[in-house]
Amino acid sequence: MLLCDIGNTSYHFLDGDTAFKEDTKSFEPSKITDKVYYISVNAAVSQKLQDLPNWVDLAAFVDRGQYYETMGIDRIVALYALRDAVVVDAGSAVTVDVVKEGAFCGGFIYPGIKAMQKSYENISPALAYSFNFECDLDIMPKNSQDAISYGYLKGFYLEVVSHRLPIILTGGDAVRFKQIFKDAKIDERLIFHAMKKIIKENEDRVC
């Protein structure tokens, strides 16, 4: 089973137990002749895939009724297999979504690490620090790097833990956020697990 999660910059494939990525600007999806089950937040790629019958868009099999109209299919699918959780998807942007007793409670979008670091640097070169994910969020900082780190992380941390639900981290920077969410679980293949569940529940229509 070949699965693909398509974002703005890459095709993220899972082939059996092997994961790999291809660049959205250079990769030609018509090269693949096997059936591919995918989701996509990239409008240009989605348009291209409509002409390829072996690429099956799983978004067509997802009930979007409880989600808001502009919510990305990647965020929706990530919640699909969960009942009670806060999902933190730490990528170019950091998305946080809450599901309780199987119902979507809402979520928010936060700047990703690189974007936020760049914003400080744009204010002043003197603020061009990398974030210290080991800074103590219980103590007011007394140096510039920790002051910036605290400003980025403390409010974010408090909002996430306030829901008192299991925290699941996914995305490219999940390991870094694990440093502040000590009890969180990292699931780098959360979307793929959910995609498999969608396929299984719609086997007679999808396959």
DRENPA-642397 format. One line per 10 residues: number of its first residue (from 1); for each residue x, y, z of C-alpha. Coordinates in pm, 1 decimal, always signed. Example, Ala and Ser with C-alpha at 12.3 -4.5 7.8 and 13.67 -1.06 7.14 Angstrom:
2
1	+1230.0 -450.0 +780.0 | +1367.0 -106.0 +714.0
***
This chain:
207
1	+0.0 +0.0 +0.0 | +149.2 +331.0 -111.8 | +38.5 +633.4 +91.8 | +123.5 +998.3 +32.8 | +76.3 +1311.1 +243.7 | +128.2 +1612.0 +16.2 | +222.6 +1945.3 +167.3 | +338.7 +2274.8 +25.0 | +699.1 +2165.7 -28.3 | +704.9 +1786.4 -40.3
11	+533.1 +1460.0 -119.0 | +573.7 +1246.5 +195.0 | +537.5 +879.7 +98.0 | +499.3 +565.0 +303.4 | +565.6 +245.1 +109.8 | +513.5 -46.1 +346.1 | +740.9 +51.3 +633.9 | +966.7 +279.9 +428.7 | +909.3 +656.2 +435.8 | +1060.5 +899.0 +184.9
21	+1001.5 +1247.7 +45.9 | +1000.6 +1409.6 -296.0 | +1006.1 +1781.0 -376.5 | +675.4 +1919.6 -505.7 | +856.0 +2142.7 -756.8 | +1061.9 +1872.0 -924.1 | +878.2 +1541.8 -871.4 | +656.1 +1412.1 -1150.8 | +371.1 +1204.0 -998.6 | +283.4 +1040.5 -1331.8
31	+603.2 +834.1 -1294.3 | +423.5 +621.0 -1037.6 | +199.8 +357.2 -1193.2 | +96.7 +184.0 -869.2 | -217.0 +296.7 -689.4 | -143.8 +580.4 -446.7 | -377.3 +686.4 -164.5 | -315.3 +1049.6 -80.3 | -424.3 +1367.2 +92.5 | -308.8 +1708.5 -22.4
41	-306.5 +2068.0 +99.3 | -124.6 +2177.4 -216.3 | -381.7 +2310.5 -464.2 | -147.0 +2301.3 -764.3 | -50.0 +1938.3 -702.4 | -412.3 +1839.2 -636.1 | -509.8 +1982.0 -973.2 | -237.8 +1780.8 -1143.6 | -340.5 +1457.1 -970.2 | -700.7 +1480.2 -1091.2
51	-581.5 +1354.1 -1429.1 | -406.9 +1049.5 -1278.9 | -662.4 +772.1 -1207.8 | -420.1 +566.7 -996.5 | -397.1 +850.7 -740.5 | -691.6 +821.8 -497.7 | -780.5 +1129.1 -290.8 | -884.8 +1011.2 +56.2 | -1037.3 +1351.8 +134.1 | -1343.8 +1231.0 -54.7
61	-1403.9 +970.6 +216.7 | -1375.0 +1202.7 +517.4 | -1679.4 +1357.5 +684.8 | -1587.8 +1724.3 +726.4 | -1912.2 +1816.8 +899.4 | -1765.0 +1893.6 +1243.7 | -1469.1 +2092.2 +1111.0 | -1454.3 +2447.5 +983.0 | -1455.7 +2507.8 +609.2 | -1096.2 +2624.1 +564.3
71	-935.2 +2367.0 +795.2 | -661.6 +2173.0 +615.8 | -729.1 +1809.6 +531.5 | -396.4 +1715.1 +692.0 | -515.6 +1846.3 +1029.3 | -852.2 +1673.5 +992.9 | -701.6 +1338.8 +901.3 | -448.1 +1358.4 +1184.8 | -741.4 +1362.4 +1429.2 | -931.9 +1086.1 +1255.0
81	-804.4 +793.7 +1458.7 | -802.9 +974.1 +1795.4 | -1063.7 +1005.5 +2069.7 | -902.8 +1221.8 +2339.5 | -585.4 +1414.1 +2255.2 | -410.3 +1739.2 +2181.0 | -223.5 +1702.7 +1852.4 | +77.9 +1927.5 +1800.8 | +201.4 +1912.3 +1441.7 | +533.6 +2093.4 +1446.3
91	+628.6 +2187.8 +1092.5 | +675.2 +2514.8 +901.5 | +378.6 +2628.1 +1106.8 | +279.6 +2458.9 +1431.3 | -82.8 +2348.0 +1438.0 | -255.3 +2247.4 +1759.2 | -588.6 +2062.7 +1752.1 | -798.7 +1927.4 +2035.9 | -1027.3 +1625.8 +2013.1 | -1232.7 +1514.8 +2314.0
101	-1457.3 +1209.2 +2323.8 | -1414.5 +1187.5 +1948.7 | -1537.4 +1542.0 +1883.5 | -1325.0 +1823.0 +1743.7 | -1307.2 +2105.6 +1999.2 | -1104.0 +2352.0 +1792.2 | -742.9 +2442.6 +1739.6 | -494.6 +2714.9 +1659.2 | -194.3 +2784.7 +1438.4 | +138.6 +2906.1 +1576.3
111	+452.2 +3017.4 +1390.5 | +703.2 +2739.5 +1333.4 | +1050.3 +2754.5 +1485.9 | +1227.6 +2891.9 +1178.0 | +957.6 +3150.6 +1109.3 | +959.7 +3279.3 +1466.2 | +1338.7 +3290.5 +1488.7 | +1342.3 +3488.1 +1163.2 | +1087.7 +3734.5 +1300.7 | +1312.3 +3813.6 +1599.0
121	+1611.0 +3852.7 +1368.6 | +1407.7 +4093.2 +1151.8 | +1345.0 +4309.6 +1457.5 | +1716.6 +4329.7 +1533.5 | +2031.4 +4129.4 +1448.5 | +2099.0 +4134.4 +1823.1 | +1801.8 +3898.2 +1864.3 | +1926.0 +3638.2 +1614.8 | +1933.4 +3348.0 +1859.2 | +1823.0 +2988.9 +1818.6
131	+1558.0 +2879.9 +2066.4 | +1669.2 +2702.3 +2381.4 | +1413.9 +2428.3 +2438.6 | +1587.7 +2340.7 +2763.7 | +1523.0 +2679.1 +2925.0 | +1330.6 +2660.5 +3253.6 | +976.5 +2782.6 +3184.9 | +913.6 +2824.0 +3558.0 | +1181.4 +3092.9 +3598.6 | +1189.2 +3436.6 +3438.4
141	+1495.4 +3450.9 +3208.0 | +1806.5 +3657.4 +3272.5 | +1977.2 +3626.4 +2932.8 | +1870.3 +3714.1 +2578.8 | +1852.8 +3364.7 +2432.2 | +1633.8 +3234.5 +2713.0 | +1422.9 +3552.7 +2706.8 | +1339.4 +3487.6 +2341.0 | +1287.4 +3116.8 +2401.8 | +1059.5 +3181.7 +2698.7
151	+857.0 +3433.2 +2499.5 | +797.6 +3178.7 +2224.8 | +743.9 +2869.8 +2437.9 | +576.9 +2961.9 +2766.8 | +236.1 +3074.9 +2640.7 | +231.3 +2793.0 +2387.4 | +312.5 +2536.9 +2655.8 | +46.2 +2664.8 +2895.7 | -226.1 +2660.1 +2630.7 | -147.8 +2303.4 +2522.7
161	-133.6 +2154.0 +2874.6 | -442.7 +2346.1 +2988.9 | -665.1 +2095.0 +2809.2 | -545.5 +1813.7 +3039.2 | -544.5 +1558.4 +2759.5 | -273.8 +1327.5 +2621.7 | -39.2 +1522.5 +2394.4 | +71.2 +1375.0 +2062.2 | +360.3 +1535.0 +1877.4 | +417.2 +1492.1 +1507.7
171	+596.6 +1680.1 +1229.6 | +960.6 +1759.5 +1162.6 | +1024.4 +1944.7 +1490.0 | +839.1 +1701.1 +1716.4 | +1160.5 +1591.3 +1888.0 | +1243.9 +1949.5 +1984.2 | +900.6 +2010.7 +2135.5 | +931.8 +1685.0 +2327.4 | +1190.5 +1869.6 +2539.2 | +917.4 +2085.5 +2692.1
181	+628.7 +1836.3 +2673.8 | +801.3 +1561.7 +2870.4 | +500.7 +1328.3 +2888.2 | +398.3 +1368.2 +2525.3 | +407.6 +1084.6 +2274.7 | +582.8 +1131.4 +1941.0 | +403.3 +973.2 +1645.7 | +583.9 +1065.0 +1324.7 | +338.1 +858.2 +1120.0 | +15.2 +978.6 +1277.4
191	-134.4 +1085.4 +943.4 | -43.7 +756.6 +779.3 | -208.0 +558.9 +1061.4 | -525.2 +761.6 +1011.6 | -510.4 +717.4 +633.6 | -494.9 +340.3 +678.6 | -801.2 +359.5 +903.2 | -992.3 +556.2 +639.5 | -899.7 +300.8 +373.2 | -1004.3 +8.5 +594.0
201	-1341.2 +167.2 +677.7 | -1409.9 +242.4 +309.4 | -1248.9 -63.2 +155.3 | -1535.6 -140.9 -81.0 | -1532.3 +216.9 -221.2 | -1161.4 +298.9 -213.3 | -991.4 -14.1 -343.4
***
